[in-house]
Amino acid sequence: MKKVNNILVALDLSTIDDTLIQYASFLADTLKPDKIYFVHNIKKYEISEIFQEQLKDLDLETMISDELDEKVSQHFSASTEFEVLISEDPYTESLMSYVVHKYAIDLVIVGKKRITEGSGGISEKLMKTLKCDIASVPENSLASMNNIWVGTDFSRESVKSFETASTLANYTGAGVSSIHVYSIPMQFTPYIEKDAMLPKIQKHSQEKFDKFLKRYLITDTTTKIFRAKDASVAERLVLESYKEQADLIIIASKGNNVFSSLLVGSVAGELFRMKRNIPVWISK
């Protein structure tokens, strides 16, 4: 993973902004980027006609800019240079893509609010469209990085996750665990007993793990293999991460494996949508 030079933090004037600013401050102290950009998009089209008359004489952009400046000053303690950007674009995704390109952003930080599962919204769209890494940080997440979990399906694409984890570990001294979650292919179950398949899949997964780590010269990591059982790959990954108090889950943007898929739109998309208390970092 190359050095993280520029970070974009997406703010929306809600209570989660405090968490995102604090997390950005932690990363700034840790990774020493060149600059942090705090970005808010004013969606004027969402303002009810009832209030448009009252707001027409107000400089809404200046008011919001002042409020965000105050928030950042209160919660951002790092010495890294930062800038607050305010825009009025009807499409937040296109705005973010433009800013990412213009300012050569390496990492975008978005919030994950404590709402019901199934609402990934703009964050999931950004995950699919942006060409840089993206981290989804839940509300009230602790700014710490002692135990990093890296999900892999042994694909070449997933090597990027380990490069990211290695960079973060070098800066933080965090331990890195390599995680593989497998599920039994449904098309085989009518013909083969599960009890007969499990030992073979477990052995196959461990052999693939060993070859994968050796091939890509991945060291300084412990390996863990879990069966999804009655949960999805994403659910099992998060559940097990809670048990071992992981601070961060990293997966690649793409992957390909018969027993475990980490493709964008599948596991990555589910991780962004699901209710969780742990940050997820998608490595592009």
Buried (B, 14 or more C-beta within 10 A) or exposed (E): BEEBBBBBBBBBEEEBBBBBBBBBBBBBBBBBBBBBBBBBBBEEEEEEEEEEEEEEEEEBBEEBBEBBEEBBEEBBEBEBEBEBBBBEBEEBBEBBBEBBEEBEBBBBBBBBBEEEEEBBEBBBBBBBEBEBBBBBBBBEBEBEBEBBBBBBBBBEBBBBBBBBBBBBBEBBEBBBBBBBBBBBEEEEEEEEEEEEBEEEBEEBBEEBBEEBBEEBEBEEBEBBBBBBEEBBBBBBBBEBBEEEEBBBBBBBBBBBBEBBBBBBEBBBBBBBBBBBBBBBBBBB
